[in-house]
Amino acid sequence: MLRNIRGMGRWMPYVASAALIVVFAVVVGLIAVRSGGGATEASSSAPSPIVPRISVSPATATEINPTTPLTVTSMDGQLTTVTVTNTGTGTVVTGVFTGDDQGWHSTEDLGYGVTYRLIAEATNRAGGHTRQQVTITTIHPEQQAYANLIPAPTLVADTGVGVGQPIVFQFTEPVTDKAAVIQHLNVTSNPPQPGAWYWIDDQDVHYRPEQFWEPDTTLTVSATVYGLDLGGGVYGAENNSATYRVHDSLIAKADGAAEQLQVFDNGQLVKTMPMSLGAPGYPTHEGIHVISDKQPSITMNSCTFGVCPGQPGYYREKVALDERISNDGEFVHSAPWSVGQQGNSNVSHGCVNLSPANAKWFYDHFGLGDVVEAIHSGGPPLPVWDLYGDWALPWPQWQTGAGSAAHH
């Protein structure tokens, strides 16, 4: 009995061990199964590469101003291509990438009323790739206005302009927001001289210095009005710029009391000519005139200022060597018919009459921007709005005209 019990006691550890082995195997199997399931799940849900994001500015939901730069930015990656195409013409808009290739911006203005297609692509080192396409449309103005320069730069490229020449931007449509436009007009003079803008009317804005320009001045002029709202539904059609050169100072002083024309070159009296100014019924405007045009001959017609056929004083005659000094029919010109009165009486219809020889000398030396000042003429002051009546206004008054037009 004792032996059996001992025998049993001798086998129990083995039985227990076997049981433990079975339990252990089951547990290990369960762990293995659980671990295997976890490994499979992790393998099937590995994180995908980060995809670059692309943003385009300005927002494409509304029409944009064509001068607004287009900007493309990539987050979490680098831009590989950016293409902006005019959908109507196929023209591609120029642009540049930033140094890190995470940005791009356009480098030219867009057009009015145009639709563009922008395509951008970006990648990153993780293998992510993004392609984005958007449509951009620009505003379509009701009207556009050009800012034309007077005098035309090509007209005076070889000769330069005189010391009295105002710089003129003439808009092809009326300007309502004059103060805004002034902020986009610029004149730089070398050597520097103070100057200011003045609106003569709703379409013409003039710039002049406080005093006459210094000889040999260089004037750099610009109007950056493309895309600018000029008011009243009118937008600037394009920018405009030019460079002018001011030549020597040529000033003629026409004294109606002495009936003499004195010519000063850089302040020195170089010539005196007998002349005839406007008769008492047609007096020459008093004050500083500036030559705005010159023609070898013009057919002058008194009907342009109200004296028409059948009325006393009517004339229609071809006149030689003409230099316009106002829009009111005043010229310096050759007048062989009044040589006998030149130097002793004023008999013209407001013009400066010279003999053919003196008119030839004057025509050969004087040009656009040069000055003719009439004194003791008996006429009213030249109005500021009469083409280049700019110098009729004192400097403090001239400086007040940047935001509104003169009324006349």
C-alpha positions as CSV (number, residue, x, y, z in Angstrom):
1,M,0.0,0.0,0.0
2,L,2.7,2.3,1.0
3,R,4.6,1.4,-2.2
4,N,1.5,2.2,-4.3
5,I,1.0,5.4,-2.6
6,R,4.7,6.3,-3.1
7,G,4.4,5.0,-6.7
8,M,1.5,7.3,-7.2
9,G,3.4,10.0,-5.5
10,R,6.3,9.3,-7.7
11,W,4.1,9.7,-10.9
12,M,2.1,12.8,-9.9
13,P,4.9,15.2,-10.6
14,Y,5.1,13.8,-14.1
15,V,1.4,14.1,-14.5
16,A,1.4,17.7,-13.2
17,S,4.3,18.5,-15.4
18,A,2.5,17.1,-18.4
19,A,-0.6,19.1,-17.5
20,L,1.5,22.3,-17.2
21,I,3.1,21.6,-20.6
22,V,-0.4,21.3,-22.2
23,V,-1.5,24.5,-20.5
24,F,1.7,26.2,-21.5
25,A,1.3,25.1,-25.0
26,V,-2.3,26.4,-25.2
27,V,-1.3,29.7,-23.7
28,V,1.7,30.0,-26.0
29,G,-0.5,29.1,-28.9
30,L,-3.0,31.8,-27.9
31,I,-0.3,34.3,-27.6
32,A,1.1,33.3,-30.9
33,V,-2.2,33.6,-32.6
34,R,-2.8,37.1,-31.0
35,S,0.7,38.2,-31.9
36,G,0.3,37.0,-35.4
37,G,-3.0,38.9,-35.8
38,G,-1.4,42.1,-34.6
39,A,1.5,41.7,-37.0
40,T,-0.9,41.2,-39.9
41,E,-3.0,44.2,-38.9
42,A,0.1,46.5,-38.7
43,S,1.3,45.4,-42.1
44,S,-2.0,46.1,-43.8
45,S,-2.4,49.6,-42.3
46,A,1.1,51.1,-42.8
47,P,0.9,55.0,-43.0
48,S,0.8,56.3,-46.7
49,P,3.2,59.0,-47.8
50,I,2.4,62.6,-46.9
51,V,0.8,64.2,-50.0
52,P,1.9,67.8,-50.8
53,R,-0.7,70.4,-50.6
54,I,-1.0,73.3,-53.2
55,S,-2.6,76.7,-52.6
56,V,-3.3,79.4,-55.3
57,S,-3.7,83.1,-54.6
58,P,-5.7,85.2,-55.2
59,A,-8.9,83.2,-54.7
60,T,-10.3,82.1,-58.0
61,A,-14.0,82.4,-57.1
62,T,-14.2,86.1,-58.3
63,E,-12.7,88.0,-61.2
64,I,-9.3,89.5,-60.4
65,N,-7.5,92.6,-61.4
66,P,-5.0,91.8,-64.2
67,T,-2.1,93.4,-62.3
68,T,-2.5,91.2,-59.3
69,P,0.3,88.6,-59.3
70,L,-0.6,85.0,-59.2
71,T,1.0,83.1,-56.4
72,V,1.3,79.3,-56.0
73,T,2.6,77.7,-52.8
74,S,3.3,74.1,-51.9
75,M,3.2,72.7,-48.3
76,D,5.0,69.5,-47.5
77,G,6.7,69.4,-50.8
78,Q,8.3,71.2,-53.8
79,L,6.6,72.5,-56.9
80,T,7.8,70.7,-60.1
81,T,5.7,72.6,-62.7
82,V,3.4,75.6,-62.8
83,T,1.8,76.6,-66.1
84,V,-0.6,79.5,-66.6
85,T,-2.2,79.6,-70.1
86,N,-4.5,82.1,-71.8
87,T,-7.3,79.8,-72.8
88,G,-8.1,82.0,-75.8
89,T,-4.7,82.4,-77.3
90,G,-2.6,79.6,-75.8
91,T,-0.1,82.2,-74.6
92,V,1.8,81.1,-71.5
93,V,2.2,83.6,-68.6
94,T,5.8,84.0,-67.4
95,G,6.7,83.4,-63.8
96,V,9.6,82.4,-61.5
97,F,10.1,79.8,-58.7
98,T,11.4,80.6,-55.2
99,G,14.8,79.3,-54.3
100,D,13.3,76.4,-52.3
101,D,10.8,75.5,-55.1
102,Q,8.0,75.8,-52.6
103,G,6.6,78.9,-54.2
104,W,6.0,80.5,-57.7
105,H,4.7,83.8,-58.8
106,S,3.8,85.4,-62.1
107,T,6.1,88.1,-63.5
108,E,3.9,89.8,-66.0
109,D,0.4,91.5,-66.0
110,L,-2.5,89.5,-67.2
111,G,-5.0,90.8,-69.8
112,Y,-8.5,92.3,-69.3
113,G,-11.5,90.0,-69.6
114,V,-9.4,86.8,-70.1
115,T,-9.7,83.3,-68.7
116,Y,-6.5,81.5,-67.7
117,R,-5.9,77.8,-66.8
118,L,-3.4,77.2,-64.0
119,I,-1.9,73.8,-63.6
120,A,0.5,73.1,-60.7
121,E,2.2,69.9,-59.6
122,A,4.3,69.1,-56.5
123,T,6.2,66.1,-55.1
124,N,8.1,65.3,-51.9
125,R,10.9,62.9,-50.8
126,A,8.3,60.5,-49.4
127,G,7.0,59.9,-52.9
128,G,3.8,62.0,-52.5
129,H,2.5,63.7,-55.6
130,T,-0.2,66.3,-56.2
131,R,-1.6,67.9,-59.3
132,Q,-4.0,70.9,-59.1
133,Q,-5.9,72.7,-61.9
134,V,-7.8,76.0,-61.4
135,T,-9.5,78.6,-63.7
136,I,-8.8,82.3,-63.2
137,T,-10.7,85.1,-64.9
138,T,-9.8,88.8,-65.0
139,I,-12.1,91.8,-64.8
140,H,-13.7,93.2,-68.0
141,P,-13.8,97.1,-67.7
142,E,-16.7,99.0,-69.3
143,Q,-14.2,101.4,-70.8
144,Q,-10.4,101.7,-71.1
145,A,-8.4,104.9,-71.3
146,Y,-4.9,105.4,-72.7
147,A,-2.5,108.0,-71.1
148,N,-0.9,109.6,-74.1
149,L,2.2,111.7,-73.7
150,I,2.4,115.2,-75.1
151,P,4.6,116.1,-76.8
152,A,5.0,112.7,-78.5
153,P,8.5,111.5,-77.3
154,T,9.5,110.5,-80.9
155,L,8.7,114.0,-82.1
156,V,11.3,115.6,-79.9
157,A,13.8,112.7,-79.5
158,D,16.4,114.5,-81.7
159,T,15.7,118.2,-80.8
160,G,14.8,118.0,-77.1
161,V,12.3,120.4,-75.6
162,G,12.4,123.9,-74.4
163,V,12.7,125.1,-70.8
164,G,8.9,126.0,-70.7
165,Q,7.6,122.6,-71.8
166,P,5.0,121.1,-69.4
167,I,4.8,117.3,-69.3
168,V,1.3,116.3,-70.4
169,F,-0.7,113.1,-70.0
170,Q,-3.8,113.3,-72.1
171,F,-6.3,110.5,-71.3
172,T,-8.6,109.2,-74.0
173,E,-11.5,109.1,-71.6
174,P,-12.6,111.4,-68.8
175,V,-10.9,110.7,-65.4
176,T,-13.2,110.8,-62.4
177,D,-10.8,109.7,-59.6
178,K,-8.1,112.3,-60.3
179,A,-6.4,112.0,-56.9
180,A,-5.9,108.3,-57.4
181,V,-4.4,108.8,-60.9
182,I,-1.9,111.3,-59.6
183,Q,-0.5,108.7,-57.3
184,H,0.4,106.7,-60.4
185,L,2.1,109.5,-62.3
186,N,5.8,110.3,-61.9
187,V,8.3,112.7,-63.2
188,T,12.0,112.5,-62.1
189,S,14.2,115.4,-63.1
190,N,18.0,115.3,-63.2
191,P,19.2,117.7,-61.8
192,P,16.3,117.6,-59.3
193,Q,13.8,120.4,-59.5
194,P,10.5,120.8,-57.7
195,G,7.4,120.3,-59.7
196,A,3.7,119.5,-59.4
197,W,0.7,118.1,-61.4
198,Y,-2.3,120.2,-62.3
199,W,-5.5,118.9,-63.9
200,I,-6.4,121.3,-66.8
201,D,-9.6,119.5,-67.4
202,D,-11.1,115.9,-67.0
203,Q,-8.6,114.4,-69.5
204,D,-5.5,116.5,-69.4
205,V,-3.1,116.7,-66.5
206,H,0.1,118.8,-66.8
207,Y,3.3,118.8,-64.8
208,R,5.6,121.8,-64.6
209,P,8.4,123.0,-62.3
210,E,8.3,126.0,-60.0
211,Q,10.6,127.9,-62.4
212,F,11.5,127.0,-66.0
213,W,13.5,123.8,-66.4
214,E,17.2,124.1,-66.2
215,P,19.0,123.6,-69.5
216,D,20.3,120.1,-70.1
217,T,17.8,118.6,-67.7
218,T,16.7,114.9,-68.2
219,L,13.1,114.2,-67.5
220,T,12.0,110.6,-66.8
221,V,8.2,110.3,-67.0
222,S,5.9,107.4,-66.3
223,A,2.2,106.6,-65.9
224,T,1.6,103.2,-64.3
225,V,-2.1,103.2,-64.8
226,Y,-2.8,99.7,-66.3
227,G,-5.4,98.0,-64.1
228,L,-6.1,101.2,-62.3
229,D,-9.7,102.2,-61.7
230,L,-9.9,105.8,-63.0
231,G,-13.5,106.1,-61.8
232,G,-16.8,105.9,-63.6
233,G,-16.2,102.4,-65.0
234,V,-13.0,103.5,-66.8
235,Y,-9.7,101.6,-66.3
236,G,-6.2,102.4,-67.5
237,A,-5.5,100.6,-70.8
238,E,-1.7,100.4,-70.5
239,N,1.3,102.0,-68.8
240,N,3.3,104.7,-70.6
241,S,6.8,106.1,-70.0
242,A,9.4,108.2,-71.8
243,T,12.5,110.3,-71.3
244,Y,12.8,113.9,-72.4
245,R,15.9,116.1,-72.7
246,V,15.7,119.9,-72.1
247,H,17.9,121.8,-74.5
248,D,19.3,125.3,-74.1
249,S,17.1,128.1,-72.8
250,L,15.5,130.0,-75.6
251,I,13.1,132.8,-74.5
252,A,11.6,135.5,-76.8
253,K,10.1,138.6,-75.2
254,A,7.6,140.3,-77.4
255,D,7.1,143.9,-76.2
256,G,3.9,145.3,-77.6
257,A,4.8,148.8,-76.6
258,A,8.2,148.8,-78.4
259,E,7.0,146.5,-81.2
260,Q,10.3,144.6,-80.7
261,L,11.0,140.9,-80.2
262,Q,14.1,140.2,-78.1
263,V,15.6,136.7,-78.1
264,F,17.6,135.4,-75.1
265,D,19.8,132.3,-75.4
266,N,20.7,131.0,-71.9
267,G,20.0,134.4,-70.5
268,Q,22.0,136.3,-73.1
269,L,20.4,138.7,-75.6
270,V,21.3,137.4,-79.0
271,K,18.9,139.1,-81.4
272,T,16.3,141.9,-81.6
273,M,13.7,141.9,-84.4
274,P,10.9,144.4,-85.3
275,M,7.5,142.8,-85.0
276,S,3.8,143.5,-84.9
277,L,1.4,142.1,-82.3
278,G,-2.4,141.9,-82.2
279,A,-4.3,145.1,-83.2
280,P,-6.4,146.7,-80.5
281,G,-9.5,144.8,-81.7
282,Y,-7.6,141.5,-81.6
283,P,-4.9,141.9,-78.9
284,T,-2.4,139.2,-78.2
285,H,-2.8,137.4,-74.9
286,E,-0.5,138.8,-72.2
287,G,1.9,136.5,-70.5
288,I,4.1,133.4,-71.0
289,H,3.3,131.3,-74.1
290,V,5.0,128.0,-75.0
291,I,5.5,126.8,-78.5
292,S,3.3,123.6,-79.0
293,D,3.7,123.0,-82.8
294,K,5.6,124.2,-85.8
295,Q,4.7,123.8,-89.5
296,P,6.3,125.1,-92.7
297,S,2.9,126.5,-93.7
298,I,-0.7,126.7,-92.5
299,T,-3.8,127.9,-94.1
300,M,-5.2,130.4,-91.5
301,N,-8.9,131.0,-91.4
302,S,-10.4,133.7,-89.3
303,C,-13.6,131.8,-89.1
304,T,-12.0,129.5,-86.6
305,F,-12.3,132.3,-84.0
306,G,-15.7,133.7,-85.2
307,V,-14.8,136.1,-88.1
308,C,-16.4,134.3,-91.1
309,P,-17.0,135.1,-94.8
310,G,-19.0,138.3,-95.3
311,Q,-17.9,139.8,-92.0
312,P,-15.4,142.7,-91.6
313,G,-11.8,141.4,-91.0
314,Y,-12.4,137.9,-92.5
315,Y,-9.4,136.2,-94.0
316,R,-8.3,132.8,-95.3
317,E,-4.7,132.8,-96.3
318,K,-1.7,130.4,-96.5
319,V,1.0,131.5,-94.1
320,A,4.6,130.4,-93.9
321,L,6.9,129.4,-91.1
322,D,4.3,129.0,-88.3
323,E,4.9,128.3,-84.7
324,R,1.8,127.9,-82.5
325,I,1.9,129.7,-79.1
326,S,-1.7,129.2,-78.1
327,N,-4.8,127.3,-79.2
328,D,-6.6,130.7,-79.6
329,G,-5.1,131.1,-83.1
330,E,-1.9,132.8,-81.9
331,F,1.3,132.0,-83.9
332,V,4.8,133.5,-84.5
333,H,5.0,133.5,-88.4
334,S,6.2,135.2,-91.5
335,A,4.1,138.2,-92.5
336,P,5.4,139.9,-95.6
337,W,2.3,142.0,-95.8
338,S,2.9,143.8,-92.5
339,V,6.7,144.5,-92.8
340,G,5.9,148.2,-93.1
341,Q,4.1,148.1,-89.7
342,Q,6.6,145.8,-87.9
343,G,8.5,147.8,-85.3
344,N,5.9,150.7,-85.2
345,S,2.4,149.4,-84.8
346,N,0.4,146.3,-83.9
347,V,-1.8,145.2,-86.7
348,S,-2.2,141.4,-86.5
349,H,-5.1,139.3,-85.4
350,G,-3.2,138.3,-82.2
351,C,-0.1,136.7,-83.9
352,V,3.5,137.8,-83.7
353,N,4.2,139.1,-87.2
354,L,7.9,138.9,-88.4
355,S,9.5,139.7,-91.8
356,P,10.3,136.6,-93.9
357,A,14.0,136.7,-93.1
358,N,13.4,137.1,-89.3
359,A,10.7,134.5,-89.4
360,K,13.1,132.1,-91.0
361,W,15.7,132.7,-88.3
362,F,13.1,132.2,-85.6
363,Y,11.7,129.1,-87.2
364,D,15.2,127.6,-87.5
365,H,16.1,128.2,-83.8
366,F,12.8,127.9,-81.9
367,G,10.8,124.7,-81.3
368,L,8.5,122.8,-79.0
369,G,8.7,124.0,-75.4
370,D,10.6,127.2,-76.1
371,V,9.1,130.3,-74.6
372,V,7.5,133.5,-76.1
373,E,6.4,136.0,-73.5
374,A,4.1,138.8,-74.5
375,I,4.2,142.0,-72.5
376,H,2.4,145.3,-73.0
377,S,0.1,143.6,-75.6
378,G,-3.2,145.1,-74.3
379,G,-4.7,141.6,-74.2
380,P,-6.1,139.5,-71.3
381,P,-3.8,137.0,-69.6
382,L,-3.4,133.7,-71.4
383,P,-5.8,131.3,-69.7
384,V,-4.3,128.3,-68.0
385,W,-6.5,126.0,-70.1
386,D,-5.4,127.5,-73.4
387,L,-3.0,124.6,-74.2
388,Y,0.2,125.7,-72.4
389,G,-1.1,128.5,-70.3
390,D,0.4,126.7,-67.4
391,W,2.7,129.5,-66.4
392,A,-0.2,131.9,-66.0
393,L,-0.8,130.5,-62.5
394,P,1.4,131.4,-59.5
395,W,3.3,128.4,-58.1
396,P,1.1,128.1,-54.8
397,Q,-2.0,128.0,-56.9
398,W,-0.6,125.5,-59.3
399,Q,0.2,123.2,-56.5
400,T,-3.5,122.9,-55.5
401,G,-4.6,121.4,-58.8
402,A,-3.5,117.8,-58.4
403,G,-6.9,116.5,-57.2
404,S,-9.4,118.4,-59.4
405,A,-9.8,119.9,-62.8
406,A,-9.7,123.6,-63.6
407,H,-13.1,125.0,-64.5
408,H,-13.5,127.3,-67.5
